[in-house]
Amino acid sequence: MLKKFFKRKEELSWVAPLTGTIKGIAEAPDPVFSEKMMGDGFCIDPILGKVYSPVNGKIISIFPTKHAIGIMSDNGYEILIHFGIDTVNLNGEGFELFVNTGDKVKAGQLLFNVDIDKIKDKIPSLNTAVVITNLRGKSVEISKHGQVKQGDIITLEIN
């Protein structure tokens, strides 16, 4: 019991990677994310297609279909940004990358652009998951819910 009482919480300040409506990851329409199979974090229903890095770090993976990017933050968290549901089936259509694997990125740097008008009728949802994949059993709480603008500061509490 004392161990739980003295357990340290970590607070991370991230930059909102998209403009839209931010929610806890449990509200993601894709069960892969809502059931936290990939990790914990948040999701955003975007109203604009520009996707920015939430942290300083390094691009560690880019899916060939351009719909998802992995970032290793400077403080050791692996972050997955996954744009939309079933966007893998678009094979990169409507996506334009601005980074490559191995690139160092800064918080607020443009990663990719999505032509929302071109893809919105071809997929079930634009909902974008932003998850930390290497939490090892820890959970994430976000400080902000509702409308968010790219660049707003989001505080994540890691428990």
C-alpha positions as CSV (number, residue, x, y, z in Angstrom):
1,M,0.0,0.0,0.0
2,L,2.8,2.4,0.8
3,K,4.4,1.7,-2.5
4,K,1.2,2.9,-4.3
5,F,1.0,5.9,-2.1
6,F,4.5,7.0,-2.9
7,K,4.3,6.2,-6.5
8,R,5.6,9.1,-8.5
9,K,3.5,10.7,-11.2
10,E,5.2,12.2,-14.2
11,E,3.9,15.2,-16.1
12,L,4.7,15.7,-19.7
13,S,4.0,18.9,-21.6
14,W,3.2,18.2,-25.3
15,V,2.1,20.4,-28.2
16,A,-1.3,19.5,-29.7
17,P,-0.4,17.8,-33.0
18,L,-3.7,18.7,-34.7
19,T,-6.6,21.1,-34.5
20,G,-9.9,19.5,-33.5
21,T,-11.7,17.8,-30.6
22,I,-9.4,16.0,-28.2
23,K,-10.6,13.0,-26.1
24,G,-9.2,10.3,-24.0
25,I,-8.0,7.3,-26.0
26,A,-10.9,5.2,-24.5
27,E,-13.2,7.3,-26.7
28,A,-11.4,6.3,-29.9
29,P,-13.8,4.6,-32.4
30,D,-11.2,2.0,-33.2
31,P,-11.0,-0.8,-30.6
32,V,-7.3,-1.3,-31.3
33,F,-6.8,2.1,-29.7
34,S,-9.8,2.4,-27.3
35,E,-8.9,-0.9,-25.6
36,K,-5.3,0.4,-25.4
37,M,-3.8,-2.5,-27.3
38,M,-1.2,-0.2,-28.8
39,G,-0.7,1.9,-25.7
40,D,-2.3,4.8,-23.9
41,G,-2.8,8.4,-24.9
42,F,-5.5,10.5,-26.6
43,C,-7.3,10.9,-29.8
44,I,-8.4,13.9,-31.8
45,D,-11.2,14.4,-34.3
46,P,-9.4,16.7,-36.7
47,I,-10.9,19.6,-38.6
48,L,-7.6,20.4,-40.4
49,G,-5.2,17.9,-42.1
50,K,-1.9,19.2,-40.9
51,V,-0.2,16.9,-38.4
52,Y,2.7,18.2,-36.2
53,S,5.1,16.6,-33.8
54,P,3.9,16.8,-30.2
55,V,7.4,16.5,-28.9
56,N,11.1,17.0,-29.6
57,G,12.5,13.7,-30.8
58,K,13.5,11.5,-33.7
59,I,11.3,9.8,-36.4
60,I,11.7,6.1,-35.9
61,S,9.1,4.8,-38.3
62,I,6.9,5.9,-41.1
63,F,4.3,3.4,-42.5
64,P,4.7,3.0,-46.2
65,T,1.1,4.1,-46.6
66,K,2.0,7.4,-44.9
67,H,-0.9,7.3,-42.4
68,A,1.1,6.7,-39.3
69,I,4.4,7.9,-37.9
70,G,6.5,6.7,-34.9
71,I,8.5,9.2,-32.9
72,M,11.0,8.5,-30.1
73,S,10.8,11.5,-27.8
74,D,13.9,13.0,-26.3
75,N,12.8,11.7,-22.9
76,G,12.5,8.1,-24.1
77,Y,8.8,7.7,-24.9
78,E,7.8,5.9,-28.2
79,I,4.8,7.8,-29.7
80,L,2.6,6.6,-32.5
81,I,0.5,9.0,-34.4
82,H,-2.1,7.1,-36.4
83,F,-4.3,9.3,-38.7
84,G,-7.9,8.0,-39.3
85,I,-9.5,4.6,-39.4
86,D,-8.7,2.2,-42.3
87,T,-6.5,4.8,-43.8
88,V,-4.0,2.0,-44.5
89,N,-6.3,1.0,-47.3
90,L,-5.7,4.3,-49.1
91,N,-2.1,3.3,-49.8
92,G,-0.9,6.9,-49.2
93,E,-3.6,8.6,-51.3
94,G,-4.2,12.1,-49.8
95,F,-1.1,12.0,-47.6
96,E,2.0,14.2,-48.1
97,L,5.1,13.6,-45.9
98,F,7.5,16.3,-44.7
99,V,9.9,14.1,-42.7
100,N,11.9,10.9,-43.2
101,T,12.8,8.1,-40.9
102,G,15.9,9.2,-38.8
103,D,15.0,12.9,-38.9
104,K,15.2,14.8,-35.7
105,V,12.1,16.8,-35.1
106,K,11.0,19.7,-32.8
107,A,7.7,20.0,-31.0
108,G,5.3,21.8,-33.4
109,Q,7.2,20.8,-36.6
110,L,5.0,19.7,-39.5
111,L,5.2,15.9,-40.1
112,F,2.6,15.3,-42.7
113,N,-0.5,16.8,-44.4
114,V,-3.7,15.0,-45.1
115,D,-6.2,16.1,-47.8
116,I,-9.2,15.6,-45.6
117,D,-11.7,16.5,-48.4
118,K,-10.1,13.8,-50.6
119,I,-10.2,11.0,-48.1
120,K,-13.1,11.7,-45.7
121,D,-15.7,9.8,-47.8
122,K,-13.4,6.8,-48.3
123,I,-12.8,5.9,-44.6
124,P,-15.0,5.4,-41.6
125,S,-13.4,8.1,-39.5
126,L,-10.7,10.8,-39.4
127,N,-10.2,10.2,-35.7
128,T,-6.5,10.3,-35.0
129,A,-4.9,8.3,-32.2
130,V,-1.7,9.6,-30.4
131,V,-0.4,6.9,-28.1
132,I,2.7,6.1,-26.1
133,T,3.6,2.6,-27.0
134,N,6.2,1.8,-24.3
135,L,4.4,2.7,-21.0
136,R,4.9,-0.8,-19.5
137,G,1.6,-0.9,-17.7
138,K,1.4,2.8,-16.8
139,S,-1.6,4.9,-17.8
140,V,-2.1,8.4,-19.3
141,E,-4.5,11.2,-18.2
142,I,-4.8,14.3,-20.3
143,S,-5.4,17.8,-19.0
144,K,-7.5,19.0,-21.9
145,H,-10.8,17.8,-23.4
146,G,-12.9,19.4,-26.1
147,Q,-11.6,21.9,-28.7
148,V,-7.9,22.1,-29.1
149,K,-5.8,24.1,-31.6
150,Q,-2.5,22.8,-33.0
151,G,0.2,24.3,-30.8
152,D,-1.9,24.3,-27.6
153,I,-0.1,22.8,-24.6
154,I,-1.5,19.5,-23.5
155,T,-0.3,18.1,-20.1
156,L,-0.1,14.3,-19.9
157,E,0.0,12.7,-16.5
158,I,1.7,9.3,-16.5
159,N,0.7,7.1,-13.6
